[in-house]
Structures are given as structure tokens and as C-alpha cells.
Amino acid sequence: MAYLLNQGIQSAFKIWKNLIIFLAFLSIILCAVNCYLSQQSGHHEPPEYQKYGHMRGRTKIFPWGEDNKSLFHNPHVKALPDGYEHY
């Protein structure tokens, strides 16, 4: 009886192991294709900047010296209170 139970566990383990390996490789391939296609689509411009009074309000300066840029500021994505930074 214990032998049959052990054999069933080994069989289930083998099925799950193969399924997980298959899904892992499939997801890696799909992510690689997604990255390649998004890279091929090219650079897109951000939407036209619209100034809203309730967004990007600064009541005091940041302690690291840059009064408009947060610690994790990304100039390619985030806008400043007076518009986008274009490099």
C-alpha cells in the first residue's frame, strides 16, 4: 500500500515538474517576444502637457536640493509642474 502511495506521489510530482518547466519556458519566450515587438515599435511622444491645479503641487522644497524633482524622478516619463523635460 505504501509503495502504491509513493508511486502516485512520484507520478504527480513528475507531472507538476514537467508542467512548471513547460510553463516557465513558454512565459520566458512570450516575454522575449513582447520585449522585441515593443522595441521595434519605436519611441512615442508623451501626450500634450495640460496644467492642472490639483496635480504636482509643491508646498515645500525637497531636502536633496532639487525643488521640483522627486528622489525617483524619471525625465522620460514624469512631468514637472511647468511641463515635460525634453532632451
PDB file as gemmi writes it, atoms N, CA and C in Angstrom:
CRYST1    1.000    1.000    1.000  90.00  90.00  90.00 P 1                      
ATOM      1  N   MET A   1       0.832  -1.199   0.000  1.00  0.00           N  
ATOM      2  CA  MET A   1       0.000   0.000   0.000  1.00  0.00           C  
ATOM      3  C   MET A   1       0.872   1.255   0.000  1.00  0.00           C  
ATOM      4  N   ALA A   2       1.900   1.263   0.836  1.00  0.00           N  
ATOM      5  CA  ALA A   2       2.780   2.428   0.898  1.00  0.00           C  
ATOM      6  C   ALA A   2       3.528   2.609  -0.413  1.00  0.00           C  
ATOM      7  N   TYR A   3       3.848   1.485  -1.074  1.00  0.00           N  
ATOM      8  CA  TYR A   3       4.543   1.556  -2.357  1.00  0.00           C  
ATOM      9  C   TYR A   3       3.661   2.228  -3.407  1.00  0.00           C  
ATOM     10  N   LEU A   4       2.378   1.886  -3.446  1.00  0.00           N  
ATOM     11  CA  LEU A   4       1.464   2.494  -4.415  1.00  0.00           C  
ATOM     12  C   LEU A   4       1.281   3.981  -4.132  1.00  0.00           C  
ATOM     13  N   LEU A   5       1.193   4.325  -2.869  1.00  0.00           N  
ATOM     14  CA  LEU A   5       1.061   5.734  -2.497  1.00  0.00           C  
ATOM     15  C   LEU A   5       2.312   6.508  -2.890  1.00  0.00           C  
ATOM     16  N   ASN A   6       3.478   5.943  -2.637  1.00  0.00           N  
ATOM     17  CA  ASN A   6       4.735   6.582  -3.005  1.00  0.00           C  
ATOM     18  C   ASN A   6       4.845   6.717  -4.521  1.00  0.00           C  
ATOM     19  N   GLN A   7       4.399   5.699  -5.259  1.00  0.00           N  
ATOM     20  CA  GLN A   7       4.443   5.745  -6.718  1.00  0.00           C  
ATOM     21  C   GLN A   7       3.484   6.818  -7.248  1.00  0.00           C  
ATOM     22  N   GLY A   8       2.332   6.971  -6.613  1.00  0.00           N  
ATOM     23  CA  GLY A   8       1.379   8.008  -7.022  1.00  0.00           C  
ATOM     24  C   GLY A   8       1.930   9.402  -6.772  1.00  0.00           C  
ATOM     25  N   ILE A   9       2.617   9.570  -5.663  1.00  0.00           N  
ATOM     26  CA  ILE A   9       3.223  10.868  -5.352  1.00  0.00           C  
ATOM     27  C   ILE A   9       4.324  11.185  -6.349  1.00  0.00           C  
ATOM     28  N   GLN A  10       5.131  10.182  -6.686  1.00  0.00           N  
ATOM     29  CA  GLN A  10       6.194  10.403  -7.667  1.00  0.00           C  
ATOM     30  C   GLN A  10       5.617  10.742  -9.034  1.00  0.00           C  
ATOM     31  N   SER A  11       4.531  10.087  -9.396  1.00  0.00           N  
ATOM     32  CA  SER A  11       3.884  10.367 -10.677  1.00  0.00           C  
ATOM     33  C   SER A  11       3.338  11.798 -10.702  1.00  0.00           C  
ATOM     34  N   ALA A  12       2.675  12.196  -9.631  1.00  0.00           N  
ATOM     35  CA  ALA A  12       2.136  13.558  -9.558  1.00  0.00           C  
ATOM     36  C   ALA A  12       3.261  14.581  -9.551  1.00  0.00           C  
ATOM     37  N   PHE A  13       4.343  14.264  -8.840  1.00  0.00           N  
ATOM     38  CA  PHE A  13       5.489  15.170  -8.804  1.00  0.00           C  
ATOM     39  C   PHE A  13       6.082  15.347 -10.194  1.00  0.00           C  
ATOM     40  N   LYS A  14       6.197  14.276 -10.945  1.00  0.00           N  
ATOM     41  CA  LYS A  14       6.760  14.330 -12.289  1.00  0.00           C  
ATOM     42  C   LYS A  14       5.867  15.153 -13.228  1.00  0.00           C  
ATOM     43  N   ILE A  15       4.552  14.983 -13.094  1.00  0.00           N  
ATOM     44  CA  ILE A  15       3.614  15.748 -13.927  1.00  0.00           C  
ATOM     45  C   ILE A  15       3.728  17.237 -13.619  1.00  0.00           C  
ATOM     46  N   TRP A  16       3.719  17.606 -12.335  1.00  0.00           N  
ATOM     47  CA  TRP A  16       3.799  19.015 -11.961  1.00  0.00           C  
ATOM     48  C   TRP A  16       5.147  19.618 -12.336  1.00  0.00           C  
ATOM     49  N   LYS A  17       6.209  18.846 -12.191  1.00  0.00           N  
ATOM     50  CA  LYS A  17       7.539  19.332 -12.556  1.00  0.00           C  
ATOM     51  C   LYS A  17       7.598  19.648 -14.048  1.00  0.00           C  
ATOM     52  N   ASN A  18       7.114  18.733 -14.878  1.00  0.00           N  
ATOM     53  CA  ASN A  18       7.119  18.959 -16.325  1.00  0.00           C  
ATOM     54  C   ASN A  18       6.211  20.121 -16.716  1.00  0.00           C  
ATOM     55  N   LEU A  19       5.068  20.236 -16.061  1.00  0.00           N  
ATOM     56  CA  LEU A  19       4.149  21.329 -16.353  1.00  0.00           C  
ATOM     57  C   LEU A  19       4.766  22.678 -16.001  1.00  0.00           C  
ATOM     58  N   ILE A  20       5.413  22.770 -14.858  1.00  0.00           N  
ATOM     59  CA  ILE A  20       6.030  24.031 -14.438  1.00  0.00           C  
ATOM     60  C   ILE A  20       7.186  24.403 -15.353  1.00  0.00           C  
ATOM     61  N   ILE A  21       8.004  23.421 -15.732  1.00  0.00           N  
ATOM     62  CA  ILE A  21       9.114  23.708 -16.649  1.00  0.00           C  
ATOM     63  C   ILE A  21       8.584  24.186 -17.992  1.00  0.00           C  
ATOM     64  N   PHE A  22       7.550  23.532 -18.506  1.00  0.00           N  
ATOM     65  CA  PHE A  22       6.960  23.943 -19.782  1.00  0.00           C  
ATOM     66  C   PHE A  22       6.409  25.361 -19.697  1.00  0.00           C  
ATOM     67  N   LEU A  23       5.672  25.654 -18.634  1.00  0.00           N  
ATOM     68  CA  LEU A  23       5.092  26.995 -18.492  1.00  0.00           C  
ATOM     69  C   LEU A  23       6.168  28.058 -18.295  1.00  0.00           C  
ATOM     70  N   ALA A  24       7.241  27.719 -17.601  1.00  0.00           N  
ATOM     71  CA  ALA A  24       8.322  28.688 -17.394  1.00  0.00           C  
ATOM     72  C   ALA A  24       8.987  29.039 -18.721  1.00  0.00           C  
ATOM     73  N   PHE A  25       9.316  28.029 -19.519  1.00  0.00           N  
ATOM     74  CA  PHE A  25       9.938  28.311 -20.813  1.00  0.00           C  
ATOM     75  C   PHE A  25       8.987  29.055 -21.742  1.00  0.00           C  
ATOM     76  N   LEU A  26       7.715  28.685 -21.718  1.00  0.00           N  
ATOM     77  CA  LEU A  26       6.735  29.369 -22.553  1.00  0.00           C  
ATOM     78  C   LEU A  26       6.600  30.837 -22.148  1.00  0.00           C  
ATOM     79  N   SER A  27       6.555  31.115 -20.850  1.00  0.00           N  
ATOM     80  CA  SER A  27       6.423  32.504 -20.403  1.00  0.00           C  
ATOM     81  C   SER A  27       7.681  33.310 -20.711  1.00  0.00           C  
ATOM     82  N   ILE A  28       8.863  32.694 -20.626  1.00  0.00           N  
ATOM     83  CA  ILE A  28      10.097  33.400 -20.981  1.00  0.00           C  
ATOM     84  C   ILE A  28      10.101  33.746 -22.461  1.00  0.00           C  
ATOM     85  N   ILE A  29       9.677  32.811 -23.297  1.00  0.00           N  
ATOM     86  CA  ILE A  29       9.623  33.071 -24.739  1.00  0.00           C  
ATOM     87  C   ILE A  29       8.616  34.169 -25.043  1.00  0.00           C  
ATOM     88  N   LEU A  30       7.449  34.136 -24.416  1.00  0.00           N  
ATOM     89  CA  LEU A  30       6.443  35.172 -24.654  1.00  0.00           C  
ATOM     90  C   LEU A  30       6.925  36.544 -24.191  1.00  0.00           C  
ATOM     91  N   CYS A  31       7.610  36.613 -23.068  1.00  0.00           N  
ATOM     92  CA  CYS A  31       8.153  37.889 -22.593  1.00  0.00           C  
ATOM     93  C   CYS A  31       9.227  38.413 -23.534  1.00  0.00           C  
ATOM     94  N   ALA A  32      10.054  37.521 -24.066  1.00  0.00           N  
ATOM     95  CA  ALA A  32      11.086  37.944 -25.013  1.00  0.00           C  
ATOM     96  C   ALA A  32      10.466  38.478 -26.296  1.00  0.00           C  
ATOM     97  N   VAL A  33       9.427  37.830 -26.790  1.00  0.00           N  
ATOM     98  CA  VAL A  33       8.741  38.312 -27.993  1.00  0.00           C  
ATOM     99  C   VAL A  33       8.089  39.658 -27.720  1.00  0.00           C  
ATOM    100  N   ASN A  34       7.485  39.818 -26.555  1.00  0.00           N  
ATOM    101  CA  ASN A  34       6.863  41.090 -26.196  1.00  0.00           C  
ATOM    102  C   ASN A  34       7.898  42.206 -26.132  1.00  0.00           C  
ATOM    103  N   CYS A  35       9.050  41.944 -25.537  1.00  0.00           N  
ATOM    104  CA  CYS A  35      10.114  42.952 -25.467  1.00  0.00           C  
ATOM    105  C   CYS A  35      10.613  43.314 -26.854  1.00  0.00           C  
ATOM    106  N   TYR A  36      10.792  42.321 -27.703  1.00  0.00           N  
ATOM    107  CA  TYR A  36      11.276  42.570 -29.062  1.00  0.00           C  
ATOM    108  C   TYR A  36      10.275  43.414 -29.849  1.00  0.00           C  
ATOM    109  N   LEU A  37       9.000  43.069 -29.767  1.00  0.00           N  
ATOM    110  CA  LEU A  37       7.991  43.816 -30.517  1.00  0.00           C  
ATOM    111  C   LEU A  37       7.828  45.235 -29.989  1.00  0.00           C  
ATOM    112  N   SER A  38       7.909  45.417 -28.681  1.00  0.00           N  
ATOM    113  CA  SER A  38       7.789  46.773 -28.138  1.00  0.00           C  
ATOM    114  C   SER A  38       9.011  47.611 -28.491  1.00  0.00           C  
ATOM    115  N   GLN A  39      10.174  46.992 -28.600  1.00  0.00           N  
ATOM    116  CA  GLN A  39      11.382  47.706 -29.009  1.00  0.00           C  
ATOM    117  C   GLN A  39      11.294  48.108 -30.480  1.00  0.00           C  
ATOM    118  N   GLN A  40      10.695  47.279 -31.305  1.00  0.00           N  
ATOM    119  CA  GLN A  40      10.582  47.560 -32.732  1.00  0.00           C  
ATOM    120  C   GLN A  40       9.548  48.644 -33.029  1.00  0.00           C  
ATOM    121  N   SER A  41       8.603  48.842 -32.123  1.00  0.00           N  
ATOM    122  CA  SER A  41       7.549  49.823 -32.381  1.00  0.00           C  
ATOM    123  C   SER A  41       8.070  51.254 -32.344  1.00  0.00           C  
ATOM    124  N   GLY A  42       9.207  51.480 -31.719  1.00  0.00           N  
ATOM    125  CA  GLY A  42       9.818  52.802 -31.732  1.00  0.00           C  
ATOM    126  C   GLY A  42       9.419  53.653 -30.548  1.00  0.00           C  
ATOM    127  N   HIS A  43       9.954  54.866 -30.549  1.00  0.00           N  
ATOM    128  CA  HIS A  43       9.726  55.813 -29.464  1.00  0.00           C  
ATOM    129  C   HIS A  43       8.429  56.573 -29.715  1.00  0.00           C  
ATOM    130  N   HIS A  44       7.643  56.760 -28.697  1.00  0.00           N  
ATOM    131  CA  HIS A  44       6.423  57.540 -28.827  1.00  0.00           C  
ATOM    132  C   HIS A  44       6.535  58.804 -27.984  1.00  0.00           C  
ATOM    133  N   GLU A  45       5.936  59.850 -28.453  1.00  0.00           N  
ATOM    134  CA  GLU A  45       5.948  61.130 -27.754  1.00  0.00           C  
ATOM    135  C   GLU A  45       4.899  61.124 -26.644  1.00  0.00           C  
ATOM    136  N   PRO A  46       5.172  61.810 -25.547  1.00  0.00           N  
ATOM    137  CA  PRO A  46       4.167  61.888 -24.487  1.00  0.00           C  
ATOM    138  C   PRO A  46       2.993  62.759 -24.940  1.00  0.00           C  
ATOM    139  N   PRO A  47       1.848  62.601 -24.315  1.00  0.00           N  
ATOM    140  CA  PRO A  47       0.708  63.441 -24.694  1.00  0.00           C  
ATOM    141  C   PRO A  47       0.985  64.910 -24.376  1.00  0.00           C  
ATOM    142  N   GLU A  48       0.231  65.778 -24.993  1.00  0.00           N  
ATOM    143  CA  GLU A  48       0.417  67.211 -24.782  1.00  0.00           C  
ATOM    144  C   GLU A  48       0.197  67.545 -23.307  1.00  0.00           C  
ATOM    145  N   TYR A  49       1.081  68.368 -22.766  1.00  0.00           N  
ATOM    146  CA  TYR A  49       1.027  68.695 -21.342  1.00  0.00           C  
ATOM    147  C   TYR A  49      -0.148  69.622 -21.065  1.00  0.00           C  
ATOM    148  N   GLN A  50      -0.912  69.273 -20.036  1.00  0.00           N  
ATOM    149  CA  GLN A  50      -2.002  70.121 -19.575  1.00  0.00           C  
ATOM    150  C   GLN A  50      -1.774  70.390 -18.094  1.00  0.00           C  
ATOM    151  N   LYS A  51      -1.785  71.639 -17.734  1.00  0.00           N  
ATOM    152  CA  LYS A  51      -1.523  72.011 -16.347  1.00  0.00           C  
ATOM    153  C   LYS A  51      -2.834  71.995 -15.562  1.00  0.00           C  
ATOM    154  N   TYR A  52      -2.847  71.174 -14.520  1.00  0.00           N  
ATOM    155  CA  TYR A  52      -3.990  71.098 -13.624  1.00  0.00           C  
ATOM    156  C   TYR A  52      -3.563  71.620 -12.259  1.00  0.00           C  
ATOM    157  N   GLY A  53      -4.436  72.358 -11.609  1.00  0.00           N  
ATOM    158  CA  GLY A  53      -4.096  72.954 -10.328  1.00  0.00           C  
ATOM    159  C   GLY A  53      -3.965  71.954  -9.191  1.00  0.00           C  
ATOM    160  N   HIS A  54      -4.649  70.831  -9.297  1.00  0.00           N  
ATOM    161  CA  HIS A  54      -4.631  69.855  -8.203  1.00  0.00           C  
ATOM    162  C   HIS A  54      -3.511  68.831  -8.337  1.00  0.00           C  
ATOM    163  N   MET A  55      -2.730  68.894  -9.401  1.00  0.00           N  
ATOM    164  CA  MET A  55      -1.647  67.926  -9.600  1.00  0.00           C  
ATOM    165  C   MET A  55      -0.292  68.598  -9.491  1.00  0.00           C  
ATOM    166  N   ARG A  56       0.688  67.850  -9.018  1.00  0.00           N  
ATOM    167  CA  ARG A  56       2.085  68.281  -8.919  1.00  0.00           C  
ATOM    168  C   ARG A  56       2.253  69.541  -8.078  1.00  0.00           C  
ATOM    169  N   GLY A  57       1.481  69.645  -7.016  1.00  0.00           N  
ATOM    170  CA  GLY A  57       1.605  70.792  -6.133  1.00  0.00           C  
ATOM    171  C   GLY A  57       2.829  70.672  -5.241  1.00  0.00           C  
ATOM    172  N   ARG A  58       3.606  71.722  -5.127  1.00  0.00           N  
ATOM    173  CA  ARG A  58       4.806  71.718  -4.279  1.00  0.00           C  
ATOM    174  C   ARG A  58       4.618  72.776  -3.191  1.00  0.00           C  
ATOM    175  N   THR A  59       4.511  72.326  -1.944  1.00  0.00           N  
ATOM    176  CA  THR A  59       4.352  73.278  -0.848  1.00  0.00           C  
ATOM    177  C   THR A  59       5.670  73.581  -0.160  1.00  0.00           C  
ATOM    178  N   LYS A  60       6.653  72.670  -0.287  1.00  0.00           N  
ATOM    179  CA  LYS A  60       7.988  72.924   0.255  1.00  0.00           C  
ATOM    180  C   LYS A  60       8.996  72.190  -0.621  1.00  0.00           C  
ATOM    181  N   ILE A  61      10.245  72.628  -0.550  1.00  0.00           N  
ATOM    182  CA  ILE A  61      11.260  72.038  -1.415  1.00  0.00           C  
ATOM    183  C   ILE A  61      11.674  70.670  -0.876  1.00  0.00           C  
ATOM    184  N   PHE A  62      12.173  69.844  -1.781  1.00  0.00           N  
ATOM    185  CA  PHE A  62      12.670  68.535  -1.373  1.00  0.00           C  
ATOM    186  C   PHE A  62      14.004  68.708  -0.658  1.00  0.00           C  
ATOM    187  N   PRO A  63      14.333  67.857   0.310  1.00  0.00           N  
ATOM    188  CA  PRO A  63      15.562  68.045   1.091  1.00  0.00           C  
ATOM    189  C   PRO A  63      16.851  67.782   0.319  1.00  0.00           C  
ATOM    190  N   TRP A  64      16.809  67.220  -0.867  1.00  0.00           N  
ATOM    191  CA  TRP A  64      18.041  66.922  -1.614  1.00  0.00           C  
ATOM    192  C   TRP A  64      18.405  68.017  -2.591  1.00  0.00           C  
ATOM    193  N   GLY A  65      17.761  69.166  -2.507  1.00  0.00           N  
ATOM    194  CA  GLY A  65      18.191  70.327  -3.271  1.00  0.00           C  
ATOM    195  C   GLY A  65      17.378  70.618  -4.513  1.00  0.00           C  
ATOM    196  N   GLU A  66      16.922  69.610  -5.212  1.00  0.00           N  
ATOM    197  CA  GLU A  66      16.101  69.842  -6.395  1.00  0.00           C  
ATOM    198  C   GLU A  66      14.681  70.134  -5.927  1.00  0.00           C  
ATOM    199  N   ASP A  67      14.228  71.352  -6.103  1.00  0.00           N  
ATOM    200  CA  ASP A  67      12.925  71.714  -5.564  1.00  0.00           C  
ATOM    201  C   ASP A  67      11.767  71.167  -6.387  1.00  0.00           C  
ATOM    202  N   ASN A  68      11.979  70.799  -7.649  1.00  0.00           N  
ATOM    203  CA  ASN A  68      10.892  70.297  -8.476  1.00  0.00           C  
ATOM    204  C   ASN A  68      10.958  68.805  -8.739  1.00  0.00           C  
ATOM    205  N   LYS A  69      12.103  68.188  -8.523  1.00  0.00           N  
ATOM    206  CA  LYS A  69      12.268  66.779  -8.885  1.00  0.00           C  
ATOM    207  C   LYS A  69      12.254  65.908  -7.636  1.00  0.00           C  
ATOM    208  N   SER A  70      11.412  64.881  -7.669  1.00  0.00           N  
ATOM    209  CA  SER A  70      11.377  63.948  -6.549  1.00  0.00           C  
ATOM    210  C   SER A  70      12.632  63.085  -6.564  1.00  0.00           C  
ATOM    211  N   LEU A  71      12.803  62.268  -5.544  1.00  0.00           N  
ATOM    212  CA  LEU A  71      14.004  61.450  -5.427  1.00  0.00           C  
ATOM    213  C   LEU A  71      14.111  60.441  -6.570  1.00  0.00           C  
ATOM    214  N   PHE A  72      12.998  59.913  -7.024  1.00  0.00           N  
ATOM    215  CA  PHE A  72      12.987  58.929  -8.099  1.00  0.00           C  
ATOM    216  C   PHE A  72      12.427  59.530  -9.386  1.00  0.00           C  
ATOM    217  N   HIS A  73      12.803  60.743  -9.706  1.00  0.00           N  
ATOM    218  CA  HIS A  73      12.286  61.431 -10.886  1.00  0.00           C  
ATOM    219  C   HIS A  73      12.811  60.783 -12.160  1.00  0.00           C  
ATOM    220  N   ASN A  74      11.926  60.541 -13.109  1.00  0.00           N  
ATOM    221  CA  ASN A  74      12.283  59.982 -14.409  1.00  0.00           C  
ATOM    222  C   ASN A  74      11.888  61.004 -15.466  1.00  0.00           C  
ATOM    223  N   PRO A  75      12.849  61.693 -16.087  1.00  0.00           N  
ATOM    224  CA  PRO A  75      12.509  62.756 -17.031  1.00  0.00           C  
ATOM    225  C   PRO A  75      11.845  62.260 -18.307  1.00  0.00           C  
ATOM    226  N   HIS A  76      11.938  60.973 -18.597  1.00  0.00           N  
ATOM    227  CA  HIS A  76      11.317  60.446 -19.809  1.00  0.00           C  
ATOM    228  C   HIS A  76       9.834  60.152 -19.615  1.00  0.00           C  
ATOM    229  N   VAL A  77       9.385  60.063 -18.365  1.00  0.00           N  
ATOM    230  CA  VAL A  77       8.008  59.675 -18.098  1.00  0.00           C  
ATOM    231  C   VAL A  77       7.253  60.735 -17.301  1.00  0.00           C  
ATOM    232  N   LYS A  78       7.879  61.270 -16.276  1.00  0.00           N  
ATOM    233  CA  LYS A  78       7.198  62.178 -15.361  1.00  0.00           C  
ATOM    234  C   LYS A  78       7.367  63.632 -15.787  1.00  0.00           C  
ATOM    235  N   ALA A  79       6.299  64.386 -15.635  1.00  0.00           N  
ATOM    236  CA  ALA A  79       6.340  65.809 -15.960  1.00  0.00           C  
ATOM    237  C   ALA A  79       6.604  66.623 -14.700  1.00  0.00           C  
ATOM    238  N   LEU A  80       7.201  67.773 -14.889  1.00  0.00           N  
ATOM    239  CA  LEU A  80       7.387  68.727 -13.801  1.00  0.00           C  
ATOM    240  C   LEU A  80       6.162  69.633 -13.747  1.00  0.00           C  
ATOM    241  N   PRO A  81       6.021  70.473 -12.715  1.00  0.00           N  
ATOM    242  CA  PRO A  81       4.852  71.348 -12.642  1.00  0.00           C  
ATOM    243  C   PRO A  81       4.711  72.301 -13.830  1.00  0.00           C  
ATOM    244  N   ASP A  82       5.821  72.640 -14.481  1.00  0.00           N  
ATOM    245  CA  ASP A  82       5.721  73.563 -15.618  1.00  0.00           C  
ATOM    246  C   ASP A  82       5.819  72.861 -16.968  1.00  0.00           C  
ATOM    247  N   GLY A  83       5.777  71.540 -17.020  1.00  0.00           N  
ATOM    248  CA  GLY A  83       5.769  70.820 -18.294  1.00  0.00           C  
ATOM    249  C   GLY A  83       6.781  69.694 -18.337  1.00  0.00           C  
ATOM    250  N   TYR A  84       6.874  69.072 -19.510  1.00  0.00           N  
ATOM    251  CA  TYR A  84       7.807  67.961 -19.708  1.00  0.00           C  
ATOM    252  C   TYR A  84       9.216  68.479 -19.926  1.00  0.00           C  
ATOM    253  N   GLU A  85      10.192  67.648 -19.583  1.00  0.00           N  
ATOM    254  CA  GLU A  85      11.590  67.945 -19.884  1.00  0.00           C  
ATOM    255  C   GLU A  85      11.912  67.282 -21.219  1.00  0.00           C  
ATOM    256  N   HIS A  86      12.343  68.047 -22.191  1.00  0.00           N  
ATOM    257  CA  HIS A  86      12.705  67.474 -23.492  1.00  0.00           C  
ATOM    258  C   HIS A  86      14.203  67.568 -23.658  1.00  0.00           C  
ATOM    259  N   TYR A  87      14.813  66.424 -23.884  1.00  0.00           N  
ATOM    260  CA  TYR A  87      16.258  66.389 -24.060  1.00  0.00           C  
ATOM    261  C   TYR A  87      16.596  66.223 -25.503  1.00  0.00           C  
TER     262      TYR A  87                                                      
END                                                                             
